[in-house]
Amino acid sequence: MIKITSSPCLAVLLVLGLPAAPAQAQLARTYVSAANGDDGRDCSRGTPCKTFQRAHDTTLANGEITVLDPGGYAR
């Protein structure tokens, strides 16, 4: 017969791991568009972001943010 016991250390590790934020993919080059951008997207060329803040948060260190069209990006 197999006996299964619970370990307090295991329980602590599981509880501490729960609030961890999910990993988000980051790109070396992201794009923003005032005309058809959406901050719910991944900021790739085909699905640009609306704001520079979202593009910044999605871009790798030393990456590039490319502006696709002129517009009001301060919103």
N, C-alpha and C positions, 0 to 999 in steps of 0.2 A: 504494500500500500504506500502511496506517495503522500507525504505530508507537506502542505503548503502553508507557510507562515508569512505574515506581513512584516515588513521592516519599517520602523519609523523613519529611517534615513531615506528609503525609497519614497515614502509618502511626502516627505519634505521636498525632495527633488521634483516630484510630479507637480506639487503645488507651486513651487518657484518657477517652473517652466511654463505654466499656463499663461501668465500675462505677457509673455514675449510677443513682440509684434511680428507679423508675418514678413518674410523677406520680399523686397520689391526689386524687380529687375531695373537695372540702370543702364543707360546707353552712353556711348562715347559722344554721339551727336544727337541733339534733340531739336525740335522745330516748334515754333510758335506762329499762330495765325490769328489775327484779329477778326478776319472774315468768317472762318469756319472752324476755329479752334474750340476745343472742349477739354477742360481740366480732368475729366473722367477718363481720358484716353492715355495712351502710353508715350505720347510726344514723338512718335516716329514720323517719318516723312509723309506717310499716308494718313496718319491720324495725329495731327499736331495738337499741341496744348493751346489754351487761350491766354494764359498768363506766364510771365517770366518766372514767377515764384515756383509754379508747378514744374516748368522746364528745368529750373535750377535744381530742384529737389530730385529730379529724375536723371540728371546728367552726372556722369562719373567725374571725379576730380581730374582737372586738366582737359575736360571735354569741351565741346562747342555747342552753343545755342544759335540756331540759324533762324532769322526772321523771314517769313515767307511773303508777307505783305505789310504795307503801312497801316497804322491804325492806333486806336487808343488802348494801350496795354496797361495803363495805370489802374484799371478797374479791378 
